[in-house]
Amino acid sequence: MADVVMPGMNGREFAGEVAKKSLVHRTLFVSGHTDDAIVRHEVLEPRLALLDKPFSPDSLLRRLREVLDGPADKAKP
């Protein structure tokens, strides 16, 4: 799980670095920004696994389960 906006690098860059070390193979991105702004600024590709902030513990657990059980290409780092 990685926030889209972080100091020093964005969540996509962070997930890519972690994936290079073969530590994870799926990523759930979280953000308080709108999907449109994230895509427009080319931080994430459309249709990647994203959970909007604020979120409840239940919605986080549901979304994580979807990411783990769903197609890998929707949760690529």
C-alpha angles and dihedrals in degrees: 000000000000134000112238094225117048134150114269098010138016124254093258091056091046093050090049092053092049091047091053087062089051091239096127137015100187131045134195111203121208127197145165089210123090120264089242093055092048093051094041091055089047095238093128135014117243116271098023115137107281133166118195121227133268097048134164124238089250094052090048092052092047093049093046090052090050090051093048094046099036133080113304093226090065091057103037116146 
